Amino acid sequence: MATIKDIARECQVSIATVSNVINGRNKAGAETEKRVREAIEKLGYTPNSVAKGLRSKKTNTVGIIVEDLSQFTVPPIVESIMRFLEERHYQTVVHNLRLCSRYSDTWSGNEEMLIPVIDRAISDLKGRMVDGIIYVAVYSRNTELINADPGVPLIMTCASDKNPYVPSVIIDDEGSVESALVYLIEKGHRNIGIIGGYPDNLHTVRRLNGAKKALEKAGITPSERLIRLNCLSKEDGCRAAYELSMEKITALFCMSDIIAAGVYKCLYEKGLTVGRDISVMGYDNHVIADCLTPGLTTMALPLNEIGSCAAALLLNCSSYSKPYLEGYQTRLPCELIERGSVALL
């Protein structure tokens, strides 16, 4: 493997000159810099970031701990983190915990079993001398997963940890669903059915709060009769839509696009047309939203923004003293994606 000494010998310049060129310090002339870069390419020199880190206490490496890469929200966040960091000359190491694949549903609500798993992942990344860690959660919740001071800056995305050393970047579920219901109300809808997930899930709690807030501001009293929870699948959405279609609703708001797909199925079977007889709105901007007919109007999760925001926050942590940005939380709004599933009354 070529070294700086080999480059210096090839170009007949000092080691300091080669170092200045590699590190972007414009102390060499244009001709010398050109010769050095040609020699680097010719000899296949690769800087040793770990060795450099031993000297500077900085390796330009960031660790990413992912709860499960198989979940549809996770890859865009990871890609955004990596892109943001690579553009700033950082490399990344991804540690996929595979929680959903490995433990199925047994870890949800039983998170103390995850603490040793996460501790090992953090220790492994610290052993690789990372400058910081970004933790990508699968779903929103308040956790106690990070013990004490993790030893390096650590940012959590999509969930929040009670550890004051761990700032977070999350989705503004409440504000985004409030905006979604305002959109439906401004289209003339007042009898709006709501279909959501488990009532103890933080996503559901926040989204339902946002929906009720929008209704109340418009002078509409939220009715439990028009709310169906414990729905996650297309089958659940179909069943809930069948029940709610008996209530003279003009619109259905679904807390996920998967649920909305089930609503479409129900309405089709009843001979009703989405966007004409009953309006339907989703949440997520899942790939299925654009495959439905008519296309599903929905709220797009800010997945790319979460990744870039977390990466920027991590790089800025060195500007703050410990605990880094204590209690700091960034909430990012969803974006309205209009297609053809909502009618103007």
Beta strands, then each sheet from edge to edge (+ up, - down):
strand 1: 61-66
strand 2: 91-96
strand 3: 132-136
strand 4: 142-143
strand 5: 154-157
strand 6: 160-161
strand 7: 168-171
strand 8: 192-195
strand 9: 227-228
strand 10: 251-254
strand 11: 279-281
strand 12: 298-300
strand 13: 329-332
strand 14: 335-337
sheet 1: 2+ 1+ 3+ 5+ 7+ 13+
sheet 2: 4+ 6+
sheet 3: 9+ 8+ 10+ 11+
sheet 4: 12+ 14-
end
